[in-house]
Amino acid sequence: MTLEAVPPSLRGELSRWLMEVQPGVYVGNATALVRDLLWDKAVQNARTGRCTQIYRANNEQGFAVRMYGDPHRTLVSLDGFQLVAIRNARHIELQGEYDPPEDDDKL
């Protein structure tokens, strides 16, 4: 999990469960329940900051990604793969042409 521009109290809370290997970069081996609870806590307390969580998943990529708080990046599902779309002028152009699949609620 990575945190950017979040309150120090949130960083301290996460360091109880995960190891902070670089400022704002946390790693650990948590159960799915703990992982989801930590994600909820991070999102609720991030204020104007940004959070990203990458975790092991049973899919083609072998991992799944969650992102919160970065208006310039969004997750896109393409043929079962999660990709990060960076919003710039070209993204705005292409956005009108892209029709996401209906099962996108899994992201």
C-alpha positions in Angstrom: 0.0 0.0 0.0 1.2 3.5 -0.7 0.1 6.7 0.9 0.8 10.3 -0.3 -0.1 13.6 1.4 -2.0 11.9 4.2 -2.2 12.8 7.9 0.7 11.4 10.1 -1.8 9.6 12.3 -2.9 7.4 9.3 0.7 6.5 8.6 1.2 5.6 12.2 -1.9 3.4 12.2 -0.9 1.5 9.1 2.6 0.9 10.6 1.0 -1.1 13.3 -0.1 -3.7 10.8 2.4 -3.3 7.9 6.1 -2.5 7.6 6.9 1.0 6.2 9.9 0.2 3.9 10.1 3.7 2.4 8.2 6.9 3.5 4.6 6.1 2.5 5.3 2.6 1.2 3.9 -0.2 3.3 4.3 -4.0 2.8 3.0 -7.0 4.7 1.1 -10.3 4.5 -2.4 -9.6 5.8 -5.5 -11.6 5.5 -8.2 -10.4 3.1 -10.3 -9.1 6.1 -7.4 -7.1 7.5 -6.4 -5.9 4.0 -10.0 -4.6 3.4 -10.2 -3.0 6.8 -6.9 -1.2 6.3 -8.1 0.0 2.9 -11.3 1.3 4.4 -9.4 3.1 7.2 -6.9 4.6 4.6 -9.7 5.9 2.4 -11.7 7.3 5.3 -8.7 9.2 6.7 -6.8 10.2 3.6 -8.6 13.6 3.4 -7.0 15.2 0.3 -4.2 12.6 0.0 -3.8 9.6 -2.2 -3.8 5.8 -1.5 -2.9 2.8 -3.7 -3.2 -0.8 -2.6 -1.9 -3.7 -4.6 -2.6 -7.2 -3.4 -2.4 -10.8 -4.5 -5.4 -12.0 -6.5 -6.4 -15.1 -8.4 -6.4 -13.6 -11.9 -4.2 -13.5 -15.0 -2.1 -10.7 -13.6 -1.7 -12.3 -10.2 -2.6 -9.1 -8.4 -5.4 -6.5 -8.1 -5.1 -2.7 -7.7 -7.2 -0.2 -5.8 -6.6 3.6 -6.1 -8.1 6.5 -4.2 -7.6 10.3 -4.4 -5.7 10.8 -7.6 -7.9 12.6 -10.1 -5.3 12.1 -12.9 -5.2 8.3 -12.8 -8.1 5.8 -13.0 -8.3 2.1 -13.2 -9.6 0.6 -16.4 -10.5 -3.1 -17.0 -9.5 -4.3 -20.4 -10.1 -8.0 -21.3 -9.7 -9.0 -17.6 -6.6 -6.9 -17.1 -6.4 -3.9 -14.8 -4.7 -0.9 -16.4 -4.0 2.6 -15.2 -5.2 5.3 -17.5 -3.5 8.7 -17.0 -5.9 11.5 -17.7 -4.3 14.0 -20.1 -5.5 15.6 -23.3 -5.3 12.3 -25.2 -7.3 10.5 -22.5 -10.1 13.0 -22.8 -10.1 12.5 -26.6 -10.3 8.7 -26.3 -12.8 8.6 -23.4 -15.7 9.3 -25.7 -14.8 6.2 -27.8 -14.4 3.8 -24.8 -17.4 1.9 -23.6 -16.5 0.0 -20.4 -17.9 -3.5 -19.8 -20.9 -3.8 -17.5 -19.1 -6.0 -14.9 -16.8 -3.1 -13.9 -18.3 -3.1 -10.4 -15.7 -5.7 -9.4 -12.9 -3.1 -9.4 
